[in-house]
Amino acid sequence: MVTLLTLCIICLVVVVLIPVVLAIIGLPFLLLMGLLPWLLRVAGVVLLLRALFEKPVRGENFIPAIAAFALSLLLGWLF
């Protein structure tokens, strides 16, 4: 049976550990989200060059590059 003292100690440990765990998980996530717009712009340039070098040049080849640039602008605006 869990006593009141044990329950208080467990709650205190949980209150201390939850912010630490969230900070450890959240920091790499925020760094990744900060770098993601730049990585999407690089991918957009690569996809744009790939679309330009394909013969014959067609409009649907540019859709992935446009999507990468649009997503990078949206994520850059959000983060």
C-alpha positions as CSV (number, residue, x, y, z in Angstrom):
1,M,0.0,0.0,0.0
2,V,1.3,3.4,-0.9
3,T,1.5,5.8,2.0
4,L,1.0,9.5,1.8
5,L,4.7,10.2,2.2
6,T,5.6,7.8,-0.7
7,L,3.0,9.4,-2.9
8,C,4.4,12.9,-2.1
9,I,7.9,11.8,-3.0
10,I,6.7,10.2,-6.3
11,C,4.9,13.4,-7.2
12,L,7.9,15.5,-6.4
13,V,10.2,13.4,-8.5
14,V,7.7,13.4,-11.4
15,V,7.4,17.2,-11.2
16,V,11.1,17.6,-11.4
17,L,11.7,14.9,-14.1
18,I,9.0,16.0,-16.6
19,P,10.5,19.4,-17.5
20,V,13.9,17.9,-17.8
21,V,12.7,15.1,-20.1
22,L,10.7,17.6,-22.2
23,A,13.7,19.9,-22.5
24,I,16.0,17.1,-23.6
25,I,13.5,16.0,-26.3
26,G,12.3,19.5,-27.3
27,L,15.7,21.1,-27.8
28,P,16.8,18.9,-30.7
29,F,13.3,19.2,-32.2
30,L,13.5,23.0,-32.1
31,L,17.0,23.0,-33.6
32,L,15.7,20.7,-36.4
33,M,12.8,23.0,-37.1
34,G,15.1,26.0,-37.2
35,L,17.3,24.3,-39.8
36,L,14.5,22.8,-41.8
37,P,13.6,25.9,-43.9
38,W,17.2,26.2,-45.1
39,L,17.4,22.5,-45.9
40,L,14.2,22.7,-47.9
41,R,15.6,25.7,-49.8
42,V,18.7,23.6,-50.7
43,A,16.4,20.8,-51.8
44,G,14.3,23.2,-53.8
45,V,17.4,24.4,-55.7
46,V,18.5,20.8,-56.4
47,L,15.0,19.9,-57.6
48,L,14.8,23.1,-59.7
49,L,18.1,22.2,-61.5
50,R,16.9,18.7,-62.0
51,A,13.7,19.9,-63.6
52,L,15.6,22.3,-65.9
53,F,18.0,19.6,-67.1
54,E,15.3,17.1,-68.0
55,K,14.5,17.0,-71.7
56,P,11.9,18.0,-72.7
57,V,11.2,20.7,-70.1
58,R,7.7,20.3,-68.8
59,G,5.7,22.2,-66.2
60,E,4.9,19.3,-64.0
61,N,8.7,18.7,-63.4
62,F,8.8,22.0,-61.4
63,I,6.1,21.0,-58.9
64,P,8.4,19.3,-56.4
65,A,10.7,22.4,-56.4
66,I,7.8,24.8,-56.0
67,A,6.5,22.7,-53.2
68,A,9.9,22.7,-51.4
69,F,10.2,26.5,-51.7
70,A,6.6,27.0,-50.5
71,L,7.1,24.7,-47.6
72,S,10.4,26.4,-46.6
73,L,8.7,29.8,-46.7
74,L,5.8,28.6,-44.6
75,L,8.1,26.9,-42.0
76,G,10.4,30.0,-42.0
77,W,7.4,32.2,-41.3
78,L,6.1,29.9,-38.5
79,F,9.4,29.3,-36.8
